[in-house]
């Protein structure tokens, strides 16, 4: 394993879990087998992030655009999602992990939404890592919803225009109460953000790997975190300014 500095880990890690279908197709298997294998990887990565002390882990599990996939695949994914949440809730309670979901939850099937709510309720008192699944999530849709809600509050007088700054706008997003991601990992070799946390990723360090999600092990996670720790996060400042501040 890579020698990681536990005091320099990202507070918030976001992951675009890509390559389940590709992994299966390369092995002449059905795509759903790849998603099932991907669930096993989720379990490994969640446990490792919790063990390392990462406070927030956000996984892009199902996008707003994924509803356009074949109906049979979407149905299988929803069934797999419900099964994962049901099984993992007890494990999250045992590991002191708090469960959270962002996205258009109203678009999820009622039985999946019920499983989601039960997991949220049963882990609400946990104060360890916050595990967030982005479900039926799209960043452009999130930003539009925030703008619509701000417009309503402005017209009703609950908000005045002088109060609308970055902090206020962030409070209308799904991720209210969460820090912006420090580090984003995307697997499978694709190098794009895919409508994920567009506002929140403004100063996030990005990491792309060719490894498909079903093969993304704890070792691969450590490799990525090692790269993160080698980077200098300047937030618009110069290296000299950062050195002077320290």
N, C-alpha and C positions, 0 to 999 in steps of 0.2 A: 504494500500500500504506500501511497504517497504521504510524505510527512506534512500533515496539515497543521496550521496554527489555529487552534480552536477559538482563539480570540479574534480571528480575522475571517470568520465564516460569514456568508451573507445572512443578514437578518431575515430577508424574504427571498426565497428561491421560487422562480416560476419555471414550469416545464411544458413545452409543447411535445406531447408524446406521439411521435409520428413513426410510421413504418410497420404497423401491425399487419396490414394487408399485404404489403410488399414482402415481408418476412415469410408469410404463408405461401404466397404465390411462387416465391423462389424455391419452395420445398414441395410444390405441386399439391398444396393443401387448400382447403376452403378458407376464405378470408376470416370467417368467424373463429377458426382455430388460432389465427394470429392474434385476434382480440382476446381470446381466452388466455393465451400465453402472455399477452400484455398486462393482463390483470395480475398475474403472478409477479411481474416486474414492479407493478405499482406497490404491491405488498412489501417487496424487498426495499424499494427506495424510500417509502414512507417510514419503515422501521429504521433505516440507516439515518435518515435526516433527523428523526426524533432522537436517536442515540447520540448524534453529533451535537445536538442542541440548537438546531436551526429552528427559529421561532415560527416562521410562516412558510408553508409549502403550498403553492397553487398549481394545480394540474389542469391543463386544457383537455377535457375529457370528451366533449361533444359540442361542436360549434353550431351556430345558427344556420350555417350553410349545410351542415351534415344532414339536415332533414331532406335534402334533395337526393340523397343516396337511394338506391333501390329499397322499396318498402320492406322486403324480406330482411335485408341487412339491418335497417333501422330497428325493426321489431326485435331482431336477435340482440342488437346492442342494448336496447332498453331492458330486455330480460336479463342480460348479463350484468348491467348496471345495478338493477334491483337486487340481484343475487349477491353482488359484491358488497353493497351497502348493508344488507341484512347480516351477512357473515362477519364483516369487518367491524360492525358496531361494538361488539363485545371486546374485540381486540383493541379498539380505540379507547374504550373505557379503561381497560387494563393498563394501557400505555399512557394514560393521561393526555390523550389527544382530543382536541375539540374539533368537531366536524362543521363545515360551512359550505354553502353553495352560492355561486353567483351566476346570473344569467336570467333568461325568461322562463322561470320555473313553471309558469302557467301553461307553457306549451308541452310540458312533460306529461306522459300518461298518468292518470290519477293514482294507480298503484305504485308507480315509481316516486311520485311526489309524496305519497304517504310514507314510503320507506325513507326518503330524504328527511322529512320532518321528524320522524321518530328518531333518526340518528342525531339530528341537530339537538333535539330535546334531551336525549339520553346522555349526550356528551357536553351539555351546556355548562356544567360546573367544572369541567376539566380546565386546568390552567397551564398545560404544557403546550406542545406545538399545535398550531392551528392549521388543519388540513382543509384546503378549499378546493372543491371541484367546480370547474367552469362548465356548466351544462346548458345547452341551448343558448350559448353565449356568443355575442358579437360585439366588438368594441365600438364600431360605428353606431350600432343600435343603442348601446349603453350611453354614448355621448349624446345622441339625439334625445333619448329619454331624459337625461339630466337637463338638457337645454329646455325641453318642454316643461319640466317641473319648475325650473327657475322662472320661466316666462309666466307660469300660472301664479307663482308666489309673488312675482313683481306686480302683476296686474291686480292681485288681491290686497297688496300692501303689506304682506308678511315679510317682504324683502324689498330693500331699496337698491337702486342701481349702484350706488357707491359701495355697497357691501359685496358686490360680485367680483371677487378676485380668485386666484388659483385655489386657495384654501377652501373658499366657499364652494367653488365648482366641484372640487374633489369630494365634498361632503354630500353631493347629490349622486355620486357614482355608486355602483354595486359594492365597491371595495372600501366604502366609508369605514373608518376605524382601523384600517390596515395600512402599514407603510408601503410605499412603492417598492416593487421588486429591485433588489440589488443586482441580481444575476438571473439571466434567462438561458435555459438549455433547450435546444431543439435537436431531436434525433432524426436519423434517416437521410441526412445529406441535403435536405431542402434548406435554402437560405432566405427565408422570408418570415414575416411576423404573422401573416394569415389572420388579420383582424382580431388580434389578441392583445388586450390591455394597451391600446395605442396611447392613451393619455398617460398611463402609469409607467410606461417603459421609456419615458423621455430621456432619462440618464442611466438606464440599466445597462450593465455589461452583458454582451451577447456572446453565446458560445454555440457553435454548430458542429455536430459530429455525424459521420457517415454511419455510425452504428444504429441499426433499427431498434426500436423501443423494446421488443421482446428480448434482445440481447444486451440491454443496457444494465449492467451489473453494478453492485456497490463499488467495485474497482473502477468502473467507468465514471461513476459519480465522483469518486475521489480524484480521478484524473481531471475532470472538469473543474472541481473546486480548487485544485492546485493551480490551474490556469487563472482562475479568478483571483487567487491570492497573489499572483505575480503582476497583476495589473495595477496601474495608478489611477485612481478615480479623482479627477480634477474638478468636475462640475463647473467648467468654464474658466477655472483659474490656471495659472502656470505651475510648473513643478517647483519653481523657486518660492512661490507664494505658499504652497503647501508645506515646504520645509521650514519656512519662517514661522508658520502657525504652530508647528510641532516643537 
